[in-house]
């Protein structure tokens, strides 16, 4: 990706001693860890706060970064809300097991977010959002590579692209406008016939008619191992980790202060990278952000990791089948139901049935997992300084692109904290861009 874009080096020069700061990074998902490491490369001292930091002996399974489909997806310039989405909302309410579903009892809470989501689906808005995403995605790989090399995690990379499949010619043709949109933003893709698909992935059931290979996509074989490798480097560089929920974020004369791990911690600056819980912290300093939660599921098939070479997605099913270090992870779907609703047994059963049909021989699915994607209505993250508190920087709301954009987000965070001009215009990512729709209580 970086070779094609011309963005080959995002390394950062350390600041003079007098300009270095103590920064609290709230959240030890991949966005938080990448931010911490880029901040250290700029010369800052970091303290990372998380309820379950990725340290020796920790399971890390509560982190959203633990359970994703683990794909760097430079092709993801198309937002979730596209023209015609408004007509699909009744279906989302009627079918709780659909690839994109809304739980009825959550609808009153979701209403402001849903209005902004529908507004973001206008054709002109989709074109604008795709252009903004493209500008960020084009730097995604360059944002990751210095961190991957420093963490000794290069062996986790698997560069085989990502495959989308369609069962009928009609489905393939219906997806063509999105493929053309991707191509307008320089996404490298190949349209495939059934024979080419069979050559790439011979273990798939022959339920496909056409497909698309996104050549520049790649995966990490374990997001957990990646997180632990990054955390180790943060520690080796002098960073500290505090276990516990962060609360009571407030401004002080000296900078910022919050409570975590049973004590108060003060610093010069704070980076809020707490995923789906970031909105609560933003409210504590007077900012209201239209952030909500897409609940994503995965089922692990431990004996099926060798059956596929690359991530495979049937868009109609809404989940990826990704070969990983511990087996095959079938991950995805979107359920809008907030943070407190119980896990949907029906949804994981649907994923199991889908894998059974699409990949014969996958065996039994064992581990089931539910995670919370922090999502903004326009599929763009929040990256920027708080409009009310100059010593707070936001880095959350990445939706389906947390892993993909973690590296470049961390690099932009380092620029903001260091008072340097970022490499791209961050206006589209400002936290208050949906203030006229109201704000989530999350």
C-alpha positions as CSV (number, residue, x, y, z in Angstrom):
1,X,0.0,0.0,0.0
2,X,2.7,2.5,1.0
3,X,4.7,1.8,-2.1
4,X,1.8,2.6,-4.4
5,X,0.7,5.7,-2.5
6,X,4.1,7.3,-2.2
7,X,3.8,7.4,1.6
8,X,6.9,5.4,2.5
9,X,8.1,7.0,5.7
10,X,6.1,8.4,8.6
11,X,8.9,8.3,11.2
12,X,8.9,11.1,13.7
13,X,11.7,13.2,15.1
14,X,11.9,13.3,18.9
15,X,11.0,16.6,20.5
16,X,13.4,18.7,22.5
17,X,13.4,17.8,26.2
18,X,11.5,21.0,27.1
19,X,8.6,20.1,24.8
20,X,8.1,16.5,26.0
21,X,5.0,15.8,28.1
22,X,3.6,13.1,30.3
23,X,0.6,11.7,28.5
24,X,-2.2,9.4,29.8
25,X,-3.4,7.0,27.1
26,X,-6.8,5.7,28.1
27,X,-7.4,2.4,26.4
28,X,-5.0,-0.4,25.5
29,X,-6.6,-1.6,22.3
30,X,-4.6,-1.4,19.2
31,X,-5.4,2.2,18.7
32,X,-4.3,3.1,22.2
33,X,-1.1,1.0,22.0
34,X,-0.2,2.5,18.6
35,X,-0.8,6.0,20.0
36,X,1.4,5.2,23.0
37,X,4.2,3.9,20.9
38,X,4.1,6.8,18.4
39,X,4.0,9.3,21.4
40,X,7.1,7.6,22.8
41,X,8.9,7.9,19.5
42,X,8.2,11.6,19.7
43,X,9.8,11.7,23.1
44,X,6.8,11.8,25.4
45,X,6.4,9.7,28.6
46,X,3.2,7.6,28.6
47,X,1.0,5.9,31.1
48,X,-1.5,3.5,29.5
49,X,-4.7,2.8,31.4
50,X,-7.0,-0.1,30.7
51,X,-9.2,-2.5,32.6
52,X,-7.2,-5.4,31.2
53,X,-3.8,-4.3,29.8
54,X,-2.1,-6.7,27.4
55,X,0.6,-7.8,29.8
56,X,2.0,-11.2,30.8
57,X,-0.7,-13.4,32.3
58,X,-3.6,-11.3,31.0
59,X,-6.2,-12.9,28.7
60,X,-7.0,-9.6,26.9
61,X,-10.3,-11.2,25.8
62,X,-12.4,-8.2,26.9
63,X,-10.6,-5.9,24.4
64,X,-12.4,-5.3,21.1
65,X,-9.0,-5.6,19.5
66,X,-8.8,-9.2,20.6
67,X,-11.7,-10.5,18.5
68,X,-11.6,-8.7,15.2
69,X,-11.2,-10.2,11.7
70,X,-7.6,-9.0,11.8
71,X,-7.5,-7.6,8.3
72,X,-5.7,-4.5,7.2
73,X,-8.3,-3.3,4.7
74,X,-7.2,-0.5,2.4
75,X,-10.2,-1.3,0.2
76,X,-12.6,-0.1,2.8
77,X,-13.4,3.3,1.4
78,X,-17.1,2.5,1.2
79,X,-19.0,3.6,4.4
80,X,-21.6,1.4,6.1
81,X,-24.4,3.8,5.2
82,X,-24.9,3.9,1.4
83,X,-27.8,5.2,-0.7
84,X,-31.0,3.3,0.0
85,X,-30.1,2.4,3.6
86,X,-33.2,4.2,4.9
87,X,-35.4,1.7,3.1
88,X,-33.6,-1.2,4.8
89,X,-34.2,0.1,8.4
90,X,-37.6,-1.7,8.7
91,X,-35.9,-4.9,7.7
92,X,-33.1,-4.4,10.2
93,X,-35.8,-4.2,12.9
94,X,-37.7,-7.1,11.6
95,X,-34.8,-9.5,11.3
96,X,-32.7,-9.6,14.5
97,X,-30.3,-12.1,12.9
98,X,-29.6,-10.2,9.6
99,X,-26.1,-9.1,8.7
100,X,-27.1,-5.5,9.8
101,X,-29.8,-5.6,12.6
102,X,-31.3,-3.2,15.1
103,X,-32.7,-4.5,18.4
104,X,-36.1,-3.0,19.0
105,X,-35.7,-2.0,22.6
106,X,-32.5,-0.1,21.8
107,X,-34.2,2.1,19.1
108,X,-35.1,5.1,21.4
109,X,-31.5,5.4,22.5
110,X,-30.2,4.9,19.0
111,X,-32.5,7.5,17.3
112,X,-30.1,10.5,17.1
113,X,-27.3,8.2,15.8
114,X,-29.7,6.5,13.3
115,X,-30.9,9.9,11.9
116,X,-27.3,10.9,11.3
117,X,-26.5,7.4,9.8
118,X,-29.3,7.8,7.3
119,X,-28.2,11.4,6.5
120,X,-24.7,10.1,5.8
121,X,-26.1,7.7,3.2
122,X,-26.9,10.4,0.6
123,X,-24.9,9.9,-2.6
124,X,-23.0,13.1,-2.3
125,X,-22.1,12.3,1.3
126,X,-20.9,8.8,0.4
127,X,-18.6,10.3,-2.2
128,X,-17.2,12.8,0.3
129,X,-16.8,10.1,3.0
130,X,-15.1,7.8,0.6
131,X,-12.6,10.5,-0.4
132,X,-11.9,11.2,3.3
133,X,-11.4,7.5,4.1
134,X,-9.2,7.1,1.1
135,X,-6.9,9.8,2.3
136,X,-6.5,8.0,5.6
137,X,-6.3,4.5,4.3
138,X,-3.6,5.4,1.8
139,X,-1.3,5.9,4.9
140,X,-2.5,2.9,6.9
141,X,0.3,0.6,6.0
142,X,3.0,3.3,6.5
143,X,1.5,4.0,9.9
144,X,1.9,0.4,10.9
145,X,5.2,-0.7,9.5
146,X,7.6,1.2,11.9
147,X,5.6,-0.2,14.9
148,X,5.5,-3.8,13.5
149,X,9.3,-3.7,12.9
150,X,10.1,-2.3,16.3
151,X,7.8,-4.8,18.0
152,X,9.4,-7.7,16.1
153,X,5.9,-8.7,14.8
154,X,6.7,-8.9,11.1
155,X,6.2,-12.7,11.2
156,X,2.5,-12.2,12.1
157,X,1.8,-10.6,8.7
158,X,0.2,-12.6,6.0
159,X,0.0,-10.8,2.7
160,X,-2.4,-12.7,0.4
161,X,-5.2,-10.1,-0.2
162,X,-8.9,-10.4,0.7
163,X,-11.6,-12.2,-1.3
164,X,-15.2,-11.1,-1.6
165,X,-17.6,-13.7,-3.2
166,X,-21.0,-13.5,-4.8
167,X,-23.3,-16.4,-5.4
168,X,-25.1,-15.0,-8.4
169,X,-24.3,-12.7,-11.3
170,X,-27.0,-10.4,-10.1
171,X,-25.3,-10.0,-6.7
172,X,-22.0,-9.3,-8.4
173,X,-23.5,-6.7,-10.7
174,X,-25.3,-5.1,-7.7
175,X,-21.9,-4.7,-6.1
176,X,-20.3,-3.1,-9.2
177,X,-21.0,0.5,-8.3
178,X,-19.1,0.1,-5.0
179,X,-16.2,-1.6,-6.9
180,X,-16.1,1.4,-9.3
181,X,-16.1,3.8,-6.3
182,X,-13.1,1.9,-4.9
183,X,-11.3,2.0,-8.2
184,X,-11.8,5.8,-8.4
185,X,-9.9,5.9,-5.1
186,X,-7.0,3.7,-6.4
187,X,-8.0,0.5,-4.7
188,X,-6.2,-2.5,-6.3
189,X,-8.7,-5.2,-7.2
190,X,-9.2,-8.0,-9.6
191,X,-12.6,-9.3,-10.7
192,X,-12.6,-13.1,-10.8
193,X,-14.6,-15.8,-12.4
194,X,-15.5,-19.1,-10.7
195,X,-12.4,-20.9,-12.0
196,X,-10.0,-18.3,-10.7
197,X,-11.7,-18.4,-7.3
198,X,-11.4,-22.2,-7.2
199,X,-7.7,-21.9,-7.9
200,X,-7.2,-19.5,-5.1
201,X,-9.4,-21.3,-2.5
202,X,-10.1,-24.9,-3.5
203,X,-11.6,-25.8,-0.1
204,X,-14.6,-23.5,-0.5
205,X,-17.9,-25.0,-1.4
206,X,-18.7,-24.1,-5.0
207,X,-21.4,-21.7,-4.1
208,X,-19.9,-18.7,-5.8
209,X,-20.4,-17.3,-9.3
210,X,-18.0,-14.3,-9.3
211,X,-15.6,-12.6,-6.9
212,X,-13.3,-9.7,-6.2
213,X,-9.7,-10.0,-4.9
214,X,-8.5,-6.9,-3.0
215,X,-4.7,-7.3,-3.6
216,X,-3.3,-4.9,-1.0
217,X,-5.2,-6.3,2.0
218,X,-3.3,-8.3,4.5
219,X,-3.8,-9.9,7.9
220,X,-2.0,-10.4,11.2
221,X,-2.3,-14.0,12.4
222,X,-3.2,-12.9,15.9
223,X,-4.3,-9.5,17.1
224,X,-3.6,-10.6,20.7
225,X,0.0,-11.4,19.9
226,X,0.3,-8.1,18.1
227,X,-1.1,-6.2,21.0
228,X,1.3,-8.0,23.5
229,X,4.3,-7.3,21.2
230,X,3.4,-3.6,21.1
231,X,2.8,-3.4,24.8
232,X,6.2,-5.0,25.5
233,X,7.9,-2.3,23.4
234,X,5.9,0.5,25.2
235,X,7.2,-1.0,28.5
236,X,10.8,-1.3,27.3
237,X,10.6,2.4,26.3
238,X,9.7,3.4,29.8
239,X,5.9,3.4,29.6
240,X,3.8,2.2,32.5
241,X,0.5,0.4,32.5
242,X,-2.3,0.8,35.1
243,X,-5.1,-1.7,35.3
244,X,-8.5,-0.4,36.1
245,X,-11.4,1.6,34.7
246,X,-10.7,5.2,34.0
247,X,-13.2,7.7,35.4
248,X,-13.5,11.2,36.6
249,X,-11.5,12.8,33.8
250,X,-11.1,16.5,34.5
251,X,-8.9,19.4,33.6
252,X,-6.5,20.9,36.1
253,X,-4.1,23.8,36.2
254,X,-1.3,21.4,35.5
255,X,-3.1,19.5,32.7
256,X,-5.5,16.6,33.4
257,X,-6.4,14.2,36.1
258,X,-8.5,11.0,36.4
259,X,-9.1,8.0,38.7
260,X,-7.9,4.5,37.8
261,X,-6.7,1.5,39.6
262,X,-7.8,2.9,43.0
263,X,-5.8,6.1,42.8
264,X,-5.8,9.5,41.1
265,X,-3.3,10.0,38.3
266,X,-2.3,13.4,36.9
267,X,-0.5,14.2,33.7
268,X,0.1,17.0,31.2
269,X,-2.2,15.5,28.5
270,X,-4.7,12.7,28.0
271,X,-5.5,10.7,24.9
272,X,-9.0,9.1,24.9
273,X,-8.7,5.8,23.0
274,X,-11.2,3.8,25.0
275,X,-13.3,2.5,22.1
276,X,-17.0,2.2,22.8
277,X,-16.6,3.7,26.3
278,X,-14.9,6.9,25.0
279,X,-18.2,8.9,24.8
280,X,-18.6,8.7,28.6
281,X,-15.1,10.1,29.2
282,X,-15.7,12.9,26.6
283,X,-18.9,13.9,28.5
284,X,-16.9,14.2,31.7
285,X,-15.0,17.2,30.3
286,X,-18.1,18.7,28.6
287,X,-18.0,17.2,25.1
288,X,-21.0,15.3,23.7
289,X,-20.1,12.9,20.8
290,X,-22.6,11.0,18.7
291,X,-20.8,7.7,19.3
292,X,-22.6,4.3,19.5
293,X,-21.8,0.6,19.4
294,X,-21.9,-2.0,16.7
295,X,-21.7,-5.3,18.4
296,X,-19.6,-7.8,16.4
297,X,-19.4,-11.6,17.0
298,X,-16.9,-14.3,16.2
299,X,-16.8,-18.1,16.3
300,X,-13.4,-19.9,16.3
301,X,-13.0,-23.1,14.3
302,X,-9.7,-24.4,15.7
303,X,-9.1,-27.2,13.1
304,X,-9.9,-25.1,10.0
305,X,-7.1,-22.6,10.0
306,X,-5.3,-24.3,7.0
307,X,-8.4,-24.5,4.8
308,X,-8.2,-20.9,3.6
309,X,-5.2,-18.8,2.5
310,X,-6.8,-15.4,3.0
311,X,-9.9,-13.7,4.5
312,X,-13.0,-14.6,2.5
313,X,-16.3,-12.7,2.8
314,X,-19.7,-13.3,1.3
315,X,-21.2,-9.8,1.7
316,X,-24.7,-11.2,1.9
317,X,-23.7,-13.2,5.1
318,X,-21.9,-10.2,6.6
319,X,-19.0,-12.0,8.1
320,X,-15.4,-12.9,7.2
321,X,-13.7,-16.3,7.5
322,X,-10.1,-15.5,8.3
323,X,-7.3,-18.1,8.8
324,X,-5.4,-17.2,12.0
325,X,-2.7,-18.7,14.3
326,X,-5.3,-20.5,16.4
327,X,-7.7,-21.7,13.7
328,X,-10.3,-20.1,11.5
329,X,-12.1,-17.1,12.9
330,X,-15.5,-16.4,11.4
331,X,-16.1,-12.8,12.5
332,X,-18.4,-9.9,11.7
333,X,-22.0,-8.9,11.3
334,X,-23.5,-5.7,12.8
335,X,-25.9,-5.7,15.7
336,X,-27.0,-2.3,17.1
337,X,-28.0,-3.0,20.6
338,X,-25.7,-1.1,22.9
339,X,-23.2,-2.4,25.6
340,X,-25.5,-4.0,28.1
341,X,-27.7,-6.4,26.1
342,X,-26.8,-10.1,26.4
343,X,-25.0,-12.0,23.6
344,X,-27.2,-13.3,20.9
345,X,-27.1,-17.1,20.7
346,X,-29.0,-17.0,17.5
347,X,-26.4,-14.8,15.8
348,X,-23.5,-17.1,16.6
349,X,-25.6,-20.0,15.5
350,X,-26.2,-18.2,12.2
351,X,-22.4,-17.8,11.8
352,X,-21.9,-21.5,12.5
353,X,-24.4,-22.5,9.9
354,X,-22.9,-20.1,7.4
355,X,-19.4,-21.6,7.8
356,X,-20.8,-25.1,7.6
357,X,-22.3,-24.3,4.2
358,X,-19.5,-22.2,2.8
359,X,-16.5,-24.2,4.0
360,X,-17.2,-27.9,4.3
361,X,-14.7,-29.6,6.6
362,X,-14.3,-26.6,8.9
363,X,-15.2,-28.9,11.9
364,X,-16.7,-27.7,15.1
365,X,-16.8,-24.1,16.2
366,X,-15.7,-23.8,19.8
367,X,-15.0,-20.4,21.3
368,X,-17.7,-17.7,20.8
369,X,-17.0,-14.0,21.4
370,X,-18.8,-10.7,21.4
371,X,-17.1,-7.3,21.1
372,X,-18.1,-3.7,20.8
373,X,-17.1,-1.6,17.8
374,X,-17.1,2.1,18.6
375,X,-18.9,3.6,15.6
376,X,-19.8,7.0,14.3
377,X,-22.7,7.4,11.9
378,X,-20.5,8.3,8.9
379,X,-18.0,5.5,9.4
380,X,-15.2,8.1,10.0
381,X,-13.3,8.0,13.3
382,X,-12.9,10.8,15.8
383,X,-9.3,12.0,15.6
384,X,-8.5,15.5,17.0
385,X,-8.3,17.6,20.1
386,X,-11.2,18.2,22.4
387,X,-13.0,21.4,21.4
388,X,-13.4,22.3,25.1
389,X,-10.2,20.9,26.7
390,X,-6.9,21.7,25.0
391,X,-5.1,19.0,26.9
392,X,-7.3,16.1,25.7
393,X,-6.9,14.4,22.3
394,X,-9.5,12.0,20.9
395,X,-8.8,8.8,19.0
396,X,-11.8,6.5,18.8
397,X,-14.9,5.6,16.8
398,X,-13.1,3.6,14.1
399,X,-15.9,1.1,13.6
400,X,-14.8,-1.7,11.3
401,X,-11.4,-0.1,10.7
402,X,-9.8,-0.1,14.2
403,X,-7.0,-2.5,13.3
404,X,-6.5,-1.0,9.8
405,X,-6.2,2.6,11.0
406,X,-4.6,2.1,14.4
407,X,-1.1,2.9,13.1
408,X,-1.8,6.1,11.2
409,X,-4.2,7.2,14.0
410,X,-1.4,6.9,16.5
411,X,0.9,8.9,14.3
412,X,-1.6,11.7,14.0
413,X,-2.2,11.6,17.7
414,X,1.6,12.1,18.2
415,X,1.5,15.1,16.0
416,X,-1.5,16.7,17.8
417,X,0.0,16.2,21.3
418,X,3.4,17.5,20.0
419,X,1.7,20.6,18.5
420,X,2.9,19.7,15.0
421,X,0.8,20.0,11.9
422,X,-0.7,16.6,11.0
423,X,-0.1,15.0,7.6
424,X,-3.7,15.3,6.7
425,X,-6.6,17.7,7.3
426,X,-8.4,16.4,10.4
427,X,-11.5,18.6,10.1
428,X,-13.7,15.7,8.8
429,X,-12.8,13.8,12.0
430,X,-13.8,16.4,14.5
431,X,-15.8,15.1,17.5
432,X,-18.6,17.7,17.3
433,X,-19.5,17.1,13.6
434,X,-22.9,15.7,14.5
435,X,-23.9,18.1,17.3
436,X,-27.0,19.2,15.5
437,X,-28.4,15.6,15.7
438,X,-28.1,15.4,19.5
439,X,-25.6,13.1,21.2
440,X,-25.5,9.5,22.5
441,X,-25.7,9.0,26.2
442,X,-23.0,6.3,25.8
